Amino acid sequence: MKKLPLLTGVILLYMSCTFLHAQKISATYTPSSFAGPFTGKVILYISKEIQEPKDCIDNIPAFCCFAISVKDIKPNTTVVFDDNAVSYPVKLSDIERGTYYAQVVWDRNTGGRNIGSSPDNMYNESVHLNFTKNFKQKFSITCGSVVQHETFTELPYMKTWWRIPICSLLFTKEKQR
């Protein structure tokens, strides 16, 4: 019977030490970016080299990614990234100390190949975070931007898509008739 309080004390001490050493980053979104409550994934991208880490899909090892699932989060309500977030390649408290570019994306799951560039997702402009050995340091990121839908531009004898001009011989022949 005496072992139960001792075991409980050891477990509480371990848990408090674990949470004291976890880096925390809070994120919110503004009502101008999305008025309703948000349910889905919130993703934090950080990179030492890439200035817009949310847009990088080709070079996965170049950035760290952290995700949390949330439900019915209203604008200006804070969510927190810590060691409980799903992480790649390491937990938030285990990343190398230094300065990082950081972006948070609120994924509304509207489609698209890359979450960072999917239409209607909320995000923030890239910010610098300086991770030091002070694990009690907290960071806050506010997302006020929205990924816009790509527009299709038609030019004479040429169609463009995703800002890449594509010449079509078939289209050119049809216009000459």
Secondary structure, 3 states (H helix, E strand, C coil): CCHHHHHHHHHHHHHHHHHHCCCEEEEEECCCCCCCCEEEEEEEEEECCCCCHHHCCCCHHHCEEEEEEEEEECCCCCEEECCCCEEECCCHHHCCCEEEEEEEEEECCCCCCCHHHCCCCEECCCEEEEECCCCCCEEEEEECEECCCCCCEEECCEEEECCEEEECHHHHHHHHC
